[in-house]
Amino acid sequence: MLNKPAYLLHVEGAVVLIVSLAAYHQLEGNWLLFFLLFLWPDLFMAGYLVNVRLGASLYNLVHTYTWPLLLGASAWIEHWNHALLFAVLWTAHIGLDRMLGFGLK
């Protein structure tokens, strides 16, 4: 099991998803808004309509943990509750994708 990176990435994604859902609940986020915005990062796949290189670049841009973690840290420091909830939602989306095996392109 520990010598199978794909399995570990699936487990990691599941853990990130569960922790993100727990954080969203703890922060008392609006669940209707969560479900309405949950797939927003996938809108960047529209870049594939232009060409594969742009599509993959845009997809990778919004499907890395870097940006939601930076947003979450900034939101935490500045007490921007809505931005923090958005960062948690974004992280949950990435976690689900990784759990399902959709990695970076």
Number of C-alpha atoms within 10 A of each C-alpha: 7 7 7 8 10 15 14 15 18 20 16 16 25 20 16 21 24 15 16 21 20 14 17 21 13 9 14 11 19 11 12 9 11 18 11 9 14 17 13 13 17 13 11 18 18 14 16 15 9 10 10 13 12 16 18 17 17 20 22 17 15 20 25 16 16 12 15 22 16 12 19 24 16 15 18 14 10 11 12 14 15 13 18 25 24 21 24 27 26 28 27 28 24 27 29 19 18 23 22 14 14 15 18 15 12
